[in-house]
Amino acid sequence: MLQKIRAEERAILAVITAVLLICIPYVFGGEVWDDRPLFELLRGTSFLDLWIQPVGGGAVGQGYYRPFSMMVLKVLGDVTLIHVAAIVFHLGAVFGIYKITEQNWAVAFLYGVHPLHSEMLGWASALPDVICSVLVVWTIYALNQDRFWSASLLFLIALFSKESAVLLLFCAIVLNKRSFVYLSFTLVLYGLMRIGATQSIGSANIFTFEVLQGLLWSYSSLVLPFPLTAVREVHVTPFWAVPVGMLVLIAAIWIARLRGAQERIGVILLMGGPLIAVPTIASSHMAAERYLCLSILGVSLLFGSLKIDFIRAWRLVLLMMIAVFPLHVSRGMAWQSSSAIFTSAVEVLPNSTYSWYLLGRACLEEQSYKEASKAFYKSLELPNSYPDSDVYLLESLVLDGQFQEALNVVEKGPKQGLTAQKIAWWARALAGVGEQKRALELFLMLRQEEGYDGPEWVEGWVKKLQNAEKN
């Protein structure tokens, strides 16, 4: 008996060590994508406001009521500390799965090193997904132990971390009536607070063929997690993803049908993870890796009853580490900057309009104007171009001093219904080639009762051109 316990201890110690090893590359990640605006927003928001109002804007963003995870982000403040915290939470989830599956080290290992964790570990803004995952794991463990009050508290905190935790209510139905009752009352409490803060339950986007493609791509990624990219644009869903995704669903339902409650919970989490994100997939046209945080847990629970002897299987573990470690090192390097992550995105999905667009935005932010204009040109050449790609192309050309090229872009495009931003950069291009009078006419089109529409620098340029005209 003592020898068996020691073998189990060695197994979980080896698993934790392996998972920690693949997590190390993510510690060195920087502020990527929209990390900076989120952190600036959190610094200017009080702790109380995080609990009484949503964080974010827009139709979908208004539903982002995640006070607990936002509070953790605000307290940590530093991107390196956030990455370290994400690793700690991830290790907590791995150990929780080990406990749920009655010390199944193999399932805990597969969960811990899965390549789809790369976005959640590499992107600081994805910390809510990591927190939600670990809380969902330990809520299931508490329910299995009939610790209903502890489960209710963990469920509530999970909901306050990310709304995906609502799937636990469906899991409770599978377990027993008492679990469902406790979690139902907890969900009502959360719902009242959410409605009070956001004045809504969520978004109401409907299913489309694109969304269906995104869902099936997500499911297929659980077994074939390629290509690994931060920009999983549904317009360029790999041809094999739809049939493979359908096979994954059929296999998961079949396994759950033949086994017990744990496997049925696994199917609920596997299917429900991306389904919860349907409104965001529909509006952003992207099926992000982080939407699969609970689906990966679902896969682990599906195979939780399969026992493998660690002593006999250590060679297989070593082979898997050799396979996945380079992937995590590569993704860790990619998540060090916005230009790096979007450069890797266009390399694996060169026909992705959004990948080129976001690369252009990253280069623009880093003042690499020539590279930015190349990226925006490529984005506009592809189908489903992002709405304001042409405006950012103008901006990058003007800031790079390519005024005539910017005017050529304007000449080829529509002249009606132009935005204030586009008119402003058009005027800047005209001023750059010496057509100050025409540039001033365009700037004056942006005049309002108070100030000017468009970028904040418009008024300064108007004064500059007016002074030049007087002289």
Buried (B, 14 or more C-beta within 10 A) or exposed (E): EEEEEEEBEBBBEBBBEBBBEBBEBBBBBBBBBEBBEBBEBBEEBEEEEBBEBBBBEEEBEBBBBBBBBBBBBBEBEEBEBBBBBBBEBBBBBBBBBBBBBEBBBBBBBBBBBBBBBBBBBBBBBBBBBBBBBBBBBBBBBBBBEEBBEBBBBBBBBBBBBBBBBBBBBBBBBBBEEEBBEBBBEBBEBBEEBBEEBBEBEBBEBEEBEBBBBBBBBBBBBBEBBEBBBBBBBBBBBBEEBBEBBEBBBEEBBEBBEEBEBBBBBBBBBBBBBBBBBBBBBBBBBBBBBBBBBBBBBBBBBBBBBEEBEBEEBEEEBEEBBEEBBEBBBBBBBBBBBBBBBBBBBBEEBEEBBBBBBBBBBBBBEEEBBBBBBBBBBBBBEBEBBBEBBBBBBBBBBBBBEBBEBBBEBBEEBEEEEBBBBBBBBBBBBBBBEEBBEBBBEBBBBBEEEEEBBBBEEBBEBBEBBBEEEEE
